[in-house]
């Protein structure tokens, strides 16, 4: 699972719902205090401290699209994580490129997002 770090409005249905599902799957990993090195190396794919925030943003977009949501998320205790894991930050620009390469539907949506991000630089 990857936290894309992209506003959910720019995710296709598959990636929106998949991201939501995977956040819930990761909660179990945190509750069991499993190692998350594989999600942080070679690239950072998750931001443990932002799982609840990300979940809630995904849910808002799901509801806007008319999808049902019945699985609230409670942030687990992450105090067992080393500081560098807890404070890991994903590379949003890398994720935009990766998601655009993977998914034609997201690519269309992300063109609008890229324009918003870089309009001041054009």
SEGU-934951 format. One record per residue (C-alpha): x, y, z; residue in three letters. Coordinates in Angstrom, 2 decimals. Each point is the difference from the previous one (the first is absolute). Example, Ala and Ser with C-alpha at 12.3 -4.5 7.8 and 13.67 -1.06 7.14 Angstrom:
! residues 2
{east = 12.30 | north = -4.50 | up = 7.80 | aa = ala}
{east = 1.37 | north = 3.44 | up = -0.66 | aa = ser}
//
This chain:
! residues 122
{east = 0.00 | north = 0.00 | up = 0.00 | aa = unk}
{east = 1.11 | north = 3.47 | up = -0.74 | aa = unk}
{east = -1.29 | north = 3.23 | up = 1.37 | aa = unk}
{east = 0.00 | north = 2.10 | up = -3.11 | aa = unk}
{east = -0.08 | north = 3.33 | up = 1.84 | aa = unk}
{east = -2.13 | north = 1.40 | up = -2.79 | aa = unk}
{east = -3.39 | north = 1.55 | up = 0.75 | aa = unk}
{east = -2.51 | north = -2.85 | up = -0.40 | aa = unk}
{east = -2.02 | north = 1.95 | up = -2.57 | aa = unk}
{east = 2.82 | north = -0.78 | up = -2.45 | aa = unk}
{east = -0.13 | north = -3.79 | up = 0.55 | aa = unk}
{east = -2.04 | north = -2.32 | up = -2.20 | aa = unk}
{east = -2.60 | north = -2.23 | up = 1.62 | aa = unk}
{east = 2.37 | north = -2.99 | up = 0.20 | aa = unk}
{east = 2.80 | north = 1.94 | up = 1.68 | aa = unk}
{east = -2.35 | north = 1.91 | up = 2.31 | aa = unk}
{east = -1.67 | north = -3.14 | up = 1.33 | aa = unk}
{east = 3.26 | north = -1.96 | up = 0.00 | aa = unk}
{east = 1.76 | north = 2.65 | up = 2.05 | aa = unk}
{east = -2.83 | north = -0.04 | up = 2.53 | aa = unk}
{east = 0.11 | north = -3.77 | up = 0.30 | aa = unk}
{east = 3.76 | north = -0.10 | up = 0.39 | aa = unk}
{east = 0.00 | north = 2.57 | up = 2.80 | aa = unk}
{east = -2.25 | north = -2.34 | up = 1.97 | aa = unk}
{east = 2.32 | north = -2.94 | up = -0.75 | aa = unk}
{east = 2.98 | north = 1.99 | up = 1.27 | aa = unk}
{east = -1.77 | north = 0.74 | up = 3.27 | aa = unk}
{east = 0.29 | north = -3.71 | up = 0.81 | aa = unk}
{east = 3.75 | north = 0.14 | up = -0.68 | aa = unk}
{east = 0.35 | north = 2.91 | up = 2.42 | aa = unk}
{east = -2.13 | north = -1.70 | up = 2.66 | aa = unk}
{east = 2.27 | north = -3.08 | up = -0.18 | aa = unk}
{east = 3.10 | north = 2.24 | up = 0.07 | aa = unk}
{east = 1.35 | north = -1.54 | up = -3.18 | aa = unk}
{east = 3.05 | north = 1.39 | up = -1.74 | aa = unk}
{east = -0.80 | north = 2.43 | up = -2.84 | aa = unk}
{east = 3.48 | north = 0.23 | up = -1.56 | aa = unk}
{east = -1.35 | north = -1.37 | up = -3.29 | aa = unk}
{east = -2.36 | north = 2.97 | up = -0.27 | aa = unk}
{east = 2.77 | north = 2.51 | up = 0.59 | aa = unk}
{east = 2.85 | north = -1.40 | up = -2.10 | aa = unk}
{east = 1.02 | north = 0.41 | up = -2.77 | aa = unk}
{east = -2.71 | north = 2.69 | up = -0.25 | aa = unk}
{east = -2.29 | north = 1.32 | up = 2.69 | aa = unk}
{east = -3.51 | north = -1.28 | up = -0.74 | aa = unk}
{east = -1.83 | north = 0.87 | up = 3.21 | aa = unk}
{east = -0.12 | north = 2.72 | up = 2.64 | aa = unk}
{east = -1.02 | north = -1.83 | up = 3.17 | aa = unk}
{east = -0.84 | north = 3.17 | up = 1.95 | aa = unk}
{east = -2.39 | north = 1.09 | up = -2.80 | aa = unk}
{east = -2.05 | north = -3.17 | up = -0.42 | aa = unk}
{east = -3.09 | north = 1.40 | up = 1.75 | aa = unk}
{east = 0.19 | north = 3.30 | up = -1.89 | aa = unk}
{east = 0.40 | north = -1.82 | up = -3.30 | aa = unk}
{east = -2.86 | north = -2.36 | up = 0.83 | aa = unk}
{east = -2.33 | north = 2.86 | up = 0.81 | aa = unk}
{east = 0.88 | north = 1.84 | up = -3.22 | aa = unk}
{east = -0.68 | north = -3.16 | up = -2.01 | aa = unk}
{east = -3.36 | north = -0.46 | up = 1.74 | aa = unk}
{east = -1.08 | north = 3.55 | up = -0.81 | aa = unk}
{east = 0.68 | north = -0.63 | up = -3.69 | aa = unk}
{east = -1.68 | north = -3.42 | up = 0.13 | aa = unk}
{east = -3.15 | north = 1.57 | up = 1.42 | aa = unk}
{east = 0.07 | north = 2.80 | up = -2.59 | aa = unk}
{east = 0.03 | north = -2.68 | up = -2.69 | aa = unk}
{east = -2.97 | north = -1.76 | up = 1.57 | aa = unk}
{east = 1.91 | north = -2.97 | up = 1.42 | aa = unk}
{east = -0.94 | north = -1.42 | up = 3.37 | aa = unk}
{east = 2.37 | north = 0.04 | up = 2.95 | aa = unk}
{east = -0.43 | north = -2.02 | up = 3.16 | aa = unk}
{east = 3.52 | north = -0.50 | up = 1.27 | aa = unk}
{east = 1.25 | north = 2.79 | up = 2.27 | aa = unk}
{east = 3.73 | north = 0.12 | up = 0.61 | aa = unk}
{east = 1.58 | north = 0.42 | up = 3.39 | aa = unk}
{east = 3.68 | north = 0.86 | up = -0.03 | aa = unk}
{east = 1.90 | north = -2.73 | up = 1.85 | aa = unk}
{east = 2.82 | north = 0.66 | up = 2.42 | aa = unk}
{east = 3.10 | north = 0.55 | up = -2.11 | aa = unk}
{east = 2.40 | north = 0.66 | up = 2.86 | aa = unk}
{east = 1.85 | north = -3.25 | up = -0.72 | aa = unk}
{east = 1.24 | north = 1.36 | up = -3.34 | aa = unk}
{east = 3.45 | north = 1.55 | up = -0.29 | aa = unk}
{east = -0.22 | north = 3.78 | up = -0.44 | aa = unk}
{east = 1.17 | north = -0.17 | up = -3.64 | aa = unk}
{east = -2.79 | north = -2.48 | up = -0.80 | aa = unk}
{east = -2.65 | north = 1.97 | up = 1.84 | aa = unk}
{east = 0.96 | north = 3.23 | up = -1.77 | aa = unk}
{east = 0.57 | north = -1.46 | up = -3.47 | aa = unk}
{east = -1.15 | north = 2.24 | up = -2.87 | aa = unk}
{east = -1.02 | north = -1.26 | up = -3.40 | aa = unk}
{east = 1.18 | north = 1.62 | up = -3.23 | aa = unk}
{east = -3.20 | north = 1.31 | up = -1.58 | aa = unk}
{east = 1.65 | north = 0.95 | up = -3.30 | aa = unk}
{east = 1.36 | north = -3.54 | up = -0.35 | aa = unk}
{east = -3.45 | north = -1.38 | up = 0.78 | aa = unk}
{east = -1.68 | north = 2.22 | up = -2.60 | aa = unk}
{east = 2.32 | north = -1.34 | up = -2.68 | aa = unk}
{east = -0.32 | north = -3.59 | up = 1.19 | aa = unk}
{east = -3.79 | north = 0.11 | up = 0.17 | aa = unk}
{east = -0.23 | north = 1.75 | up = -3.36 | aa = unk}
{east = 2.14 | north = -2.74 | up = -1.55 | aa = unk}
{east = -2.13 | north = -2.75 | up = 1.57 | aa = unk}
{east = -3.54 | north = 1.21 | up = -0.54 | aa = unk}
{east = -1.44 | north = 1.77 | up = -3.06 | aa = unk}
{east = -3.04 | north = 1.18 | up = 1.95 | aa = unk}
{east = 2.11 | north = 1.51 | up = 2.78 | aa = unk}
{east = 2.28 | north = 1.52 | up = -2.65 | aa = unk}
{east = -2.95 | north = 2.01 | up = -1.33 | aa = unk}
{east = -0.96 | north = 1.19 | up = 3.47 | aa = unk}
{east = 3.59 | north = 0.75 | up = 0.98 | aa = unk}
{east = 0.52 | north = 2.31 | up = -2.96 | aa = unk}
{east = -2.34 | north = 2.42 | up = 1.74 | aa = unk}
{east = 1.85 | north = -0.44 | up = 3.29 | aa = unk}
{east = 3.38 | north = 0.60 | up = -1.63 | aa = unk}
{east = -1.31 | north = 3.18 | up = -1.56 | aa = unk}
{east = -1.14 | north = 1.22 | up = 3.41 | aa = unk}
{east = 3.36 | north = -0.86 | up = 1.60 | aa = unk}
{east = 2.14 | north = 1.64 | up = -2.62 | aa = unk}
{east = -2.13 | north = 2.91 | up = -1.23 | aa = unk}
{east = 2.16 | north = 2.49 | up = 1.94 | aa = unk}
{east = 3.15 | north = -1.42 | up = -1.61 | aa = unk}
{east = -1.24 | north = 0.29 | up = -3.60 | aa = unk}
//
